[in-house]
Amino acid sequence: MPKEKILIVEDEKDLVKLIRYNLEKEQFRVTAARDAETALKMARKSRPDLILLDIMLPKMDGLEFLKTIRPEIEAPIILLSAKRSEVDRILGLKLGADDYMVKPFSIGELQARISGHLRRHQGQTNGDGRKNVSVGGIDMDFERHEILVRGKPAHLAPKEFAILKLLIEANGKVLSRDRLLELIWGHEKDMEIDTRTVDQHIARLRRKLGAESERIMTVPNFGYQIKMR
């Protein structure tokens, strides 16, 4: 049975061929675009389950593509780049990427990252069996991966949704940044993700929650909690 749909946005033909070959061996459904404009049309039409995105692309670069498509889809996005600087990695994560891999990388590691992100993204069920929950003006449907803020739909990236879900499931208890990293990103050392990533995702989540943003409270030098009432 075919697995999830993966869109590769990459202008290096040989790399696309290599990635496609190995993913299709695992029964993933793979499509590819060599530029961001084409990729935008493909993503909007086919709604991929995960996107592999090169940063250095002709015309529109990968970061601009990311900024454009992130409000529209919830699929995990993994950046692929020859750039090694921390600044580039942080910028990509701030714009909504879920992961960042530096070229050259091993296909085995890429496949592991893909499987991990798909597993975490699709595992949206509450630990106590609930599928819907309301906190103040926030209504969340864990199964449908939908959220309303004071009756209006909010479009959260997968990690933002996961953070809010974990805070609600904690029922007001404080979750440390390290704990959030462990639960959402897997806290894998080779991912080179630090606690500032949590802060960046919290900042974006607050903006999207609008008038309900004050429910997410910062506990200085530790982490975050949500005001349940």
C-alpha positions as CSV (number, residue, x, y, z in Angstrom):
1,M,0.0,0.0,0.0
2,P,1.5,3.4,-1.0
3,K,2.7,5.6,1.8
4,E,2.6,9.3,2.3
5,K,3.1,11.9,-0.4
6,I,6.4,13.7,-0.4
7,L,7.3,16.8,-2.4
8,I,10.9,17.4,-3.2
9,V,11.8,21.1,-4.1
10,E,15.3,20.9,-5.4
11,D,17.2,22.0,-8.5
12,E,20.0,19.5,-8.4
13,K,18.9,16.7,-10.8
14,D,21.2,14.1,-9.4
15,L,20.2,14.7,-5.8
16,V,16.5,14.6,-6.7
17,K,17.1,11.3,-8.6
18,L,18.9,9.8,-5.6
19,I,16.3,10.9,-3.0
20,R,13.3,9.9,-5.2
21,Y,14.8,6.4,-5.9
22,N,15.3,5.7,-2.2
23,L,12.0,7.0,-1.1
24,E,10.0,5.2,-3.8
25,K,11.8,2.0,-2.7
26,E,10.0,2.6,0.7
27,Q,6.7,3.0,-1.2
28,F,6.4,6.8,-0.6
29,R,4.6,8.7,-3.4
30,V,7.2,11.2,-4.6
31,T,6.8,14.3,-6.8
32,A,9.5,16.9,-7.5
33,A,9.8,20.5,-8.6
34,R,13.0,22.3,-9.7
35,D,11.8,25.8,-8.7
36,A,9.7,27.3,-6.0
37,E,7.0,28.8,-8.2
38,T,6.2,25.3,-9.6
39,A,6.4,23.8,-6.2
40,L,3.8,26.3,-4.8
41,K,1.3,25.1,-7.4
42,M,2.0,21.5,-6.8
43,A,1.8,21.9,-3.0
44,R,-1.5,23.7,-3.2
45,K,-3.0,21.1,-5.5
46,S,-1.7,17.8,-4.1
47,R,-1.3,18.7,-0.4
48,P,1.8,16.7,0.3
49,D,2.3,15.0,3.7
50,L,5.9,16.3,3.9
51,I,8.1,18.7,1.9
52,L,11.9,18.5,1.3
53,L,13.0,22.0,0.5
54,D,16.3,23.3,-0.8
55,I,17.1,26.9,0.2
56,M,19.2,27.9,-2.8
57,L,16.6,27.9,-5.7
58,P,16.3,30.0,-8.9
59,K,14.0,33.0,-8.8
60,M,12.1,32.6,-5.5
61,D,14.4,31.0,-2.9
62,G,13.4,28.3,-0.4
63,L,12.9,30.6,2.5
64,E,10.5,32.8,0.5
65,F,8.7,29.6,-0.5
66,L,8.5,28.5,3.1
67,K,7.2,31.9,4.2
68,T,4.5,31.7,1.6
69,I,3.3,28.1,2.0
70,R,3.6,27.7,5.7
71,P,0.3,29.5,6.5
72,E,-1.5,27.3,4.0
73,I,-0.3,23.7,4.9
74,E,0.5,21.9,8.1
75,A,2.8,19.3,6.6
76,P,6.3,19.0,8.1
77,I,9.0,20.8,6.0
78,I,12.6,19.8,6.1
79,L,15.1,22.3,4.8
80,L,18.1,21.0,2.7
81,S,21.0,23.4,2.4
82,A,24.7,23.7,1.8
83,K,24.7,26.6,4.3
84,R,26.1,25.6,7.7
85,S,25.7,28.8,9.6
86,E,23.5,28.9,12.7
87,V,21.9,32.1,11.4
88,D,20.5,30.3,8.4
89,R,19.2,27.4,10.5
90,I,17.5,29.7,13.0
91,L,15.9,31.8,10.3
92,G,14.5,28.7,8.6
93,L,13.1,27.4,11.9
94,K,11.6,30.8,12.7
95,L,9.8,30.8,9.4
96,G,8.2,27.5,10.1
97,A,10.5,24.8,9.0
98,D,10.5,21.6,11.2
99,D,14.1,20.5,10.5
100,Y,17.3,21.5,8.8
101,M,19.8,19.2,7.1
102,V,23.2,20.3,5.8
103,K,24.4,19.0,2.5
104,P,26.0,16.5,2.0
105,F,23.9,14.2,4.2
106,S,23.3,10.5,4.2
107,I,20.1,9.1,2.7
108,G,19.7,6.9,5.7
109,E,19.6,9.9,8.0
110,L,17.2,11.7,5.7
111,Q,14.9,8.7,5.7
112,A,15.0,8.5,9.5
113,R,14.2,12.2,9.8
114,I,11.3,11.9,7.4
115,S,9.8,8.9,9.2
116,G,10.2,10.6,12.6
117,H,8.4,13.8,11.4
118,L,5.6,11.9,9.7
119,R,5.1,9.8,12.8
120,R,5.0,12.8,15.1
121,H,2.8,14.7,12.8
122,Q,0.2,11.9,12.4
123,G,0.2,10.9,16.0
124,Q,-2.3,13.6,17.0
125,T,-4.4,11.8,19.7
126,N,-4.9,12.9,23.2
127,G,-3.4,10.7,25.9
128,D,-6.7,10.4,27.8
129,G,-8.7,9.5,24.7
130,R,-10.3,12.9,24.1
131,K,-10.4,14.3,20.6
132,N,-11.8,17.7,21.3
133,V,-11.0,20.2,24.1
134,S,-11.8,23.8,24.9
135,V,-9.6,26.2,26.9
136,G,-11.1,29.7,27.2
137,G,-11.7,30.8,23.6
138,I,-9.5,28.1,22.1
139,D,-11.3,25.0,20.7
140,M,-9.0,22.2,19.4
141,D,-9.9,19.0,17.5
142,F,-6.9,16.7,18.0
143,E,-8.0,14.2,15.4
144,R,-8.8,16.6,12.6
145,H,-5.8,18.8,13.6
146,E,-8.0,21.9,13.6
147,I,-8.2,24.9,16.0
148,L,-10.7,27.7,16.4
149,V,-9.8,30.9,18.3
150,R,-12.9,32.7,19.5
151,G,-14.8,31.0,16.7
152,K,-12.4,31.7,13.9
153,P,-10.0,29.2,12.3
154,A,-6.3,29.5,13.2
155,H,-3.7,28.0,10.9
156,L,-0.9,26.4,13.1
157,A,2.2,24.7,11.8
158,P,2.6,21.1,13.1
159,K,5.1,22.0,15.8
160,E,2.9,24.9,17.0
161,F,-0.1,22.7,17.2
162,A,1.9,20.0,19.0
163,I,3.2,22.6,21.6
164,L,-0.3,23.9,22.3
165,K,-1.6,20.3,22.6
166,L,1.1,19.4,25.1
167,L,0.5,22.4,27.2
168,I,-3.2,21.8,27.3
169,E,-2.7,18.1,28.1
170,A,-0.4,19.2,31.0
171,N,-3.5,20.9,32.4
172,G,-1.6,24.0,33.7
173,K,1.6,22.2,34.8
174,V,4.8,23.8,33.7
175,L,6.7,22.1,30.9
176,S,10.4,22.9,30.6
177,R,12.0,23.8,27.3
178,D,14.0,20.6,27.4
179,R,10.9,18.5,27.9
180,L,9.1,20.2,25.0
181,L,12.2,19.5,22.8
182,E,12.2,15.9,23.8
183,L,8.5,15.3,23.2
184,I,8.2,17.2,19.9
185,W,11.6,17.1,18.2
186,G,12.8,13.9,19.8
187,H,15.8,15.8,21.3
188,E,18.1,14.1,18.8
189,K,21.6,15.5,19.2
190,D,22.4,15.3,15.5
191,M,19.5,17.6,14.7
192,E,21.4,20.5,16.3
193,I,18.2,22.0,17.8
194,D,18.4,24.0,21.0
195,T,15.9,25.5,23.4
196,R,15.7,28.7,21.5
197,T,13.8,26.8,18.9
198,V,11.0,26.3,21.5
199,D,10.9,30.0,22.2
200,Q,10.7,30.9,18.5
201,H,7.8,28.5,18.0
202,I,6.0,29.8,21.1
203,A,6.4,33.4,19.8
204,R,4.7,32.4,16.5
205,L,2.0,30.4,18.3
206,R,1.2,33.4,20.5
207,R,0.8,35.7,17.4
208,K,-1.6,33.2,15.9
209,L,-3.7,32.9,19.1
210,G,-4.3,36.6,19.0
211,A,-6.5,37.6,22.0
212,E,-5.9,34.2,23.6
213,S,-2.1,34.5,23.5
214,E,-1.9,35.5,27.1
215,R,-3.0,32.1,28.1
216,I,0.5,30.8,27.3
217,M,2.6,31.9,30.2
218,T,6.4,32.0,30.5
219,V,8.0,30.6,33.6
220,P,11.4,32.5,33.7
221,N,14.5,30.3,33.3
222,F,12.4,27.2,32.9
223,G,9.6,26.8,30.4
224,Y,5.9,27.4,29.7
225,Q,2.5,26.6,31.0
226,I,-1.0,27.4,29.9
227,K,-3.7,29.2,31.9
228,M,-6.7,26.8,31.8
229,R,-9.3,29.2,33.2
